[in-house]
Amino acid sequence: MAQHQLGLAARLEGDRVEALRLLVTALTTRHEVGDRLDLAISLDVVAALVAADDPAHAARLIGAADGLRARHRLAEPPDAQTLRAVTLPLLLDHQRDRAAGRAVSIEHIVEALQSSYGVVG
């Protein structure tokens, strides 16, 4: 939780690189300990940070969060935690990517994020 909160603080300070590093580190930890609810939140937040530059990737992350919530019957947390309201309008043309994200394994998503942002799991 601390890494996630520090990532959000870095985002607010405008340090996107550090925000992504911290948020992906938090996401990795949440995956390792089996915290599915917070992992879905992390996927949503990372998607919000990458949506402007790579909406297809963001859509896959949102899809992965959707799939995780559906498979494990997780509640949708308030948008203030997920930033989905900021992200979803940017992804309207990427519904296939969102569907692909629902279908791919969470392990694959986490490994790809770790590789992209230099986080060791």
N, C-alpha and C positions, 0 to 999 in steps of 0.2 A: 504494500500500500504506500509506503514511503517513497519508493522509486516512482510510482505512478503520480503521486502528488508533486514530486519534484519535477517530473516531466511536464505536468500541467503548468507549473510555475515558470519553467523555461519557455514554454509556448507563449504564455502571457508576456514574458519579457522580450519576445521576438527571436529567441534562439532556437530556431527550428531544428538544427542539427542535434543539439543537446537534448531537446525535447524528444525527438524520435529515438535517440539512443536510450534515454531513461525509460521511455514508454515501452520500447521493445524489450528492454531488460525486465521491466515489471511483467510484461506479457509472458515472457519466457518463464519467469518464476511462478506465475499463476498457473501456467500449463503444467509445470513440473510437479506442483503440489496438488493438482487436480481441482483448482478453484474455478469451476466452469462459469459461474455467474460473472465473476470479475474478469475472467479471460474474455468473455463476450464484450464486456465494457471496454477492455483494452483494445480489442479488434476495432470497435467502433471509433475510438479516439484516434488510433493510428490512421484509420481511414480518413478521418477528418483532416489530419495533417497532410496527407498525401493527395487528397482529392483534386486540388487545383492543378497540380503538376502531372498527376497520373490518375485520371478518373477511372480508367479500366481496373487498375490495381486496387483503388479504393473500393470499387464495386465488388470485387472479389472478397475483400476483407469484410465488407458489410454482409455479403452473402454467407461468409463463413460464420459470422456472429449470428445471423438469422438461423442457419442450420444448427448451430450449437444450442441455441435457445429452443428450437423446435424439438430436437432429439431428446433433450433433457428436461423439457417442460419448464424452462426458466422464465421467470417474469421479466417483462420489459421494464427496466429501471427508468426513472425520470430522465428526460432529455438533457438536463443540466449535467448529468453524469456521462452521457454517451456522445453528445454533440451531433447526433443524427440529423436534427433539423437543419443544421448548417451543411451537412454533407449530402443528404439525399437529393436536393434540387440539382446538384452538380452531376448526378449520376443517371439522369433520366434516359440518356442515350446508351446506357451500358447495362441493360437488363440481362443480356446473355452472360456478361461477366459476373453479374450478381448471382445468376443461377449456377454458373460454374463454381463460384465460391462456396455455395451450399453443398455442392457435390464433392469437393476435394477434402482430403483428410486434414484435420486440424494439425496433425504432426507436420504435414507438408507445408502448411501455411506458416507455422512457427519456424521451421527450419529455413524457409525462404526469407522471412523477416530477419532472422538472426544473420544470415549471410549478407543480406542487403545493408544492414546497419552495424555490422561488426560486433555483434553481441555473441558471447560464448555461452552456450547452454550448459 
